[in-house]
């Protein structure tokens, strides 16, 4: 097969609809984003969601206007890492939300926040307005407004207001 025939992800501009069905003309979403339980994912206008991103809507994900999620990021609202041990191998007998050890927590991304490529946001985390999450960061705790976080686990390494005045 010639290289030119290989499907490449592409950005969908102005064709995405919010939870209320209203067209979001300034929102850009890759056609390679995976939405798990999309009925729980709220997206506002002027949002960018990059290629191969995973959005887990087991609990609500709130995406207010103006933030960016780079490619290959993962936003997770549930964790079943304790479920197999807690259910003693009977996990198939339970409805997901009632599974012993199943942890669920909504995620909120603040206005004009930036999530770097490959970052992972875990259940129950809130990313403050205008915060920056560095590439590859694993965010286990909420991030204050204007903070710059990086690493695994993510920790605060700066403030965007200081960076704006550093020029």
C-alpha positions in Angstrom: 0.0 0.0 0.0 1.4 3.4 -0.9 2.2 5.7 2.1 -0.3 8.3 0.8 -3.2 5.9 1.2 -2.7 5.3 4.9 -5.4 6.9 6.9 -4.1 9.8 8.9 -6.1 11.4 11.8 -7.5 14.8 11.0 -9.0 17.7 13.0 -12.7 18.3 12.8 -13.3 22.1 12.9 -16.6 23.6 13.8 -18.7 20.5 13.4 -18.8 19.3 17.1 -21.9 19.7 19.2 -22.1 20.4 22.9 -24.2 18.3 25.3 -27.2 20.7 24.6 -26.9 20.0 20.8 -25.7 23.4 20.0 -22.9 23.6 17.4 -19.5 24.7 18.7 -18.0 26.6 15.8 -14.6 27.2 17.4 -14.0 23.8 18.8 -11.5 21.4 17.2 -11.6 17.7 17.9 -9.5 15.0 16.3 -11.4 12.2 14.6 -9.1 9.8 16.5 -10.3 10.8 20.0 -11.9 8.0 21.9 -14.9 8.9 23.9 -15.9 6.3 26.6 -19.5 7.1 27.7 -19.7 10.4 25.8 -23.0 11.3 27.5 -21.0 12.3 30.6 -18.5 14.4 28.7 -19.2 18.2 28.6 -17.4 20.2 26.0 -17.7 24.0 25.5 -16.7 26.1 22.6 -13.1 27.1 21.7 -11.7 23.8 22.9 -8.9 21.8 21.2 -8.6 18.0 21.7 -5.7 16.4 19.9 -5.1 13.1 18.1 -5.3 9.8 19.9 -6.6 11.3 23.2 -8.8 9.1 25.5 -11.7 10.7 27.4 -13.3 8.4 30.0 -16.8 9.5 30.8 -17.6 6.9 33.5 -18.1 10.0 35.7 -18.5 13.5 34.3 -15.7 15.3 32.5 -16.3 19.1 32.4 -14.4 20.9 29.7 -15.2 24.6 29.9 -14.3 27.0 27.1 -10.8 27.7 25.8 -8.6 24.8 27.1 -6.4 22.6 25.0 -5.7 18.8 25.4 -2.7 17.7 23.4 -2.4 14.4 21.5 -2.2 11.1 23.3 -3.4 12.5 26.6 -5.7 10.5 28.8 -8.5 11.9 31.1 -9.8 9.1 33.4 -12.8 9.2 35.7 -12.6 5.7 37.0 -10.1 3.2 38.2 -10.6 -0.5 38.6 -7.1 -1.4 39.8 -8.4 -2.8 43.1 -11.5 -4.4 41.7 -10.2 -7.9 40.9 -8.7 -8.3 44.3 -11.8 -6.8 46.1 -14.2 -8.9 44.1 -12.1 -12.1 44.5 -12.4 -12.9 40.8 -16.1 -12.3 40.5 -15.9 -8.9 38.8 -18.1 -10.2 36.0 -21.0 -10.6 38.5 -21.2 -6.9 39.2 -22.5 -3.8 37.4 -19.4 -1.6 36.9 -20.5 1.1 39.3 -21.2 -1.4 42.1 -17.9 -3.4 41.6 -16.0 -3.6 44.9 -12.9 -1.5 44.8 -14.2 0.5 41.7 -13.2 4.1 42.2 -15.0 6.9 40.3 -14.4 10.7 40.4 -15.4 13.5 38.0 -12.6 15.5 36.3 -12.9 19.2 35.6 -10.5 21.1 33.4 -10.5 24.9 33.9 -10.9 27.5 31.3 -7.8 28.1 29.2 -5.8 25.3 30.8 -3.3 23.3 28.7 -2.8 19.6 29.0 0.5 18.5 27.4 1.0 15.5 25.1 0.9 12.1 26.8 -0.3 13.6 30.1 -2.6 11.4 32.3 -5.3 12.9 34.5 -6.6 10.6 37.2 -10.1 10.4 38.7 -11.3 13.2 40.9 -8.8 15.7 39.7 -9.5 19.4 39.0 -7.1 21.3 36.7 -7.4 25.0 37.6 -8.0 27.8 35.1 -5.0 28.7 33.0 -2.8 26.0 34.5 -0.3 24.0 32.4 0.2 20.3 32.7 3.5 19.3 31.2 3.9 16.6 28.6 3.9 13.1 30.1 2.8 14.3 33.5 0.7 12.0 35.7 -1.7 14.2 37.6 -2.9 12.5 40.8 -4.1 15.6 42.7 -5.9 18.8 41.8 -3.8 21.5 40.2 -4.4 25.2 41.4 -5.2 28.0 38.9 -2.1 29.3 37.1 0.1 26.4 38.2 2.6 24.7 36.0 3.0 21.0 36.9 5.2 18.2 35.5 6.5 14.8 36.4 5.2 11.5 37.7 3.5 12.1 40.0 3.0 15.7 38.8 4.2 18.4 41.1 4.2 22.2 40.8 7.3 23.6 39.1 6.1 27.2 38.4 3.4 29.7 37.9 2.2 30.9 34.5 2.0 34.5 35.7 5.8 34.4 36.4 6.4 33.0 32.9 4.4 35.8 31.3 6.6 38.4 32.9 9.9 36.6 32.2 10.2 38.0 28.7 
